[in-house]
Amino acid sequence: MTIDVTFRALEPADLAELEWSGGPEHLTAIAEVLPLMVADEAEYVVGELPNGHLVAAGGADLRPVPEAGVLWQLAVHPLLQGLGIGTALVAELEDRARRRGRTEARLSVEHDNPAAHRLYRRLGYREHGSAVESWPVADGRRYVTVTTVLRRPLTTRP
Ligand SMILES: CC(C)(COP(=O)(O)OP(=O)(O)OC[C@H]1O[C@@H](n2cnc3c(N)ncnc32)[C@H](O)[C@@H]1OP(=O)(O)O)[C@@H](O)C(=O)NCCC(=O)NCCS
């Protein structure tokens, strides 16, 4: 089955359509990307079906590593995973990072997310150490986790 998904830049009105991607804290985190886009510090896209529904979202953060785009907040609608949309999302963000002069793509994956890890390895990403990361969750708490950092050069195709 092929799914016709078009990627375009995130717009403020999209937030209401991205509830499937996470809780309120996640939506707040996505909203915080909008000023970064205006400042040319991040690329952030949504994947749209022909009927206008949003089924994918994710970004490339241009701030942390001068030569790299750091892919983050990648998400595909739970009902449409395993159909190649995540692969297309990664390719779109890699293209955008490349157009911004970045020669490398990085991302990090939690230790307990082997399916995502397998996908990124298939797309040419290789281990580049580990990191401790955290983000806000409900009740003002922070979720702390260990991630594997992966990277791949953008000068070659996987
Ligand atoms: C991780 C995530 C973004 C991947 O998106 P996806 O759309 O499921 O990814 P794809 O469909 O491109 O690839 C997933 C698997 O489906 C397979 N696949 C790809 N195209 C396919 C198709 N047309 N038909 C069936 N299976 C297909 C791929 O081979 C891949 O398998 P692999 O893991 O063995 O390589 C998505 O699963 C997700 O949102 N997960 C929850 C949030 C999350 O974990 N985010 C990542 C944090 S690092």
The ligand as a MOL file (V3000), in Angstrom:
LIG
                    3D

  0  0  0     0  0            999 V3000
M  V30 BEGIN CTAB
M  V30 COUNTS 48 50 0 0 0
M  V30 BEGIN ATOM
M  V30 1 C 9.6030 5.6310 14.7440 0
M  V30 2 C 8.5200 6.0850 13.7600 0
M  V30 3 C 8.6500 7.6010 13.5460 0
M  V30 4 C 8.7530 5.3610 12.4170 0
M  V30 5 O 7.7140 5.7180 11.5330 0
M  V30 6 P 7.0580 4.6100 10.5510 0
M  V30 7 O 6.1750 5.3280 9.6290 0
M  V30 8 O 6.4930 3.5160 11.3620 0
M  V30 9 O 8.3890 4.1100 9.7720 0
M  V30 10 P 8.4580 3.2340 8.4420 0
M  V30 11 O 7.1300 2.6860 8.1150 0
M  V30 12 O 9.1500 4.0350 7.4220 0
M  V30 13 O 9.4300 2.0830 8.8680 0
M  V30 14 C 9.0850 1.2460 9.9520 0
M  V30 15 C 9.1540 -0.1790 9.5500 0
M  V30 16 O 8.1260 -0.4740 8.6160 0
M  V30 17 C 8.6830 -1.0770 7.4580 0
M  V30 18 N 8.0690 -0.5260 6.2550 0
M  V30 19 C 8.4780 0.4980 5.5160 0
M  V30 20 N 7.6830 0.6830 4.4610 0
M  V30 21 C 6.7170 -0.2420 4.5630 0
M  V30 22 C 5.5850 -0.5470 3.7770 0
M  V30 23 N 5.2960 0.1370 2.6450 0
M  V30 24 N 4.7820 -1.5620 4.1800 0
M  V30 25 C 5.0810 -2.2400 5.3170 0
M  V30 26 N 6.1470 -1.9910 6.0860 0
M  V30 27 C 6.9520 -1.0050 5.7170 0
M  V30 28 C 10.1030 -0.7160 7.4400 0
M  V30 29 O 10.8470 -1.7820 6.8390 0
M  V30 30 C 10.4350 -0.5590 8.8790 0
M  V30 31 O 10.8390 -1.7790 9.3760 0
M  V30 32 P 12.2560 -1.9210 10.0900 0
M  V30 33 O 12.0700 -1.2830 11.4140 0
M  V30 34 O 12.4420 -3.3730 10.1790 0
M  V30 35 O 13.2690 -1.1970 9.2790 0
M  V30 36 C 7.0870 5.7220 14.2490 0
M  V30 37 O 7.0330 4.3430 14.4580 0
M  V30 38 C 6.6610 6.4470 15.5120 0
M  V30 39 O 6.0890 7.5400 15.4510 0
M  V30 40 N 6.8770 5.8440 16.6970 0
M  V30 41 C 6.4470 6.4280 17.9730 0
M  V30 42 C 7.3040 7.6390 18.3350 0
M  V30 43 C 8.7710 7.3060 18.2660 0
M  V30 44 O 9.2290 6.2770 18.7480 0
M  V30 45 N 9.5340 8.2440 17.6470 0
M  V30 46 C 10.9570 8.0690 17.4310 0
M  V30 47 C 11.7270 8.5750 18.5660 0
M  V30 48 S 13.4800 8.3930 18.2280 0
M  V30 END ATOM
M  V30 BEGIN BOND
M  V30 1 1 1 2
M  V30 2 1 2 3
M  V30 3 1 2 4
M  V30 4 1 2 36
M  V30 5 1 4 5
M  V30 6 1 5 6
M  V30 7 2 6 7
M  V30 8 1 6 8
M  V30 9 1 6 9
M  V30 10 1 9 10
M  V30 11 2 10 11
M  V30 12 1 10 12
M  V30 13 1 10 13
M  V30 14 1 13 14
M  V30 15 1 14 15
M  V30 16 1 15 16
M  V30 17 1 15 30
M  V30 18 1 16 17
M  V30 19 1 17 18
M  V30 20 1 17 28
M  V30 21 1 18 19
M  V30 22 1 18 27
M  V30 23 2 19 20
M  V30 24 1 20 21
M  V30 25 1 21 22
M  V30 26 2 21 27
M  V30 27 1 22 23
M  V30 28 2 22 24
M  V30 29 1 24 25
M  V30 30 2 25 26
M  V30 31 1 26 27
M  V30 32 1 28 29
M  V30 33 1 28 30
M  V30 34 1 30 31
M  V30 35 1 31 32
M  V30 36 2 32 33
M  V30 37 1 32 34
M  V30 38 1 32 35
M  V30 39 1 36 37
M  V30 40 1 36 38
M  V30 41 2 38 39
M  V30 42 1 38 40
M  V30 43 1 40 41
M  V30 44 1 41 42
M  V30 45 1 42 43
M  V30 46 2 43 44
M  V30 47 1 43 45
M  V30 48 1 45 46
M  V30 49 1 46 47
M  V30 50 1 47 48
M  V30 END BOND
M  V30 END CTAB
M  END
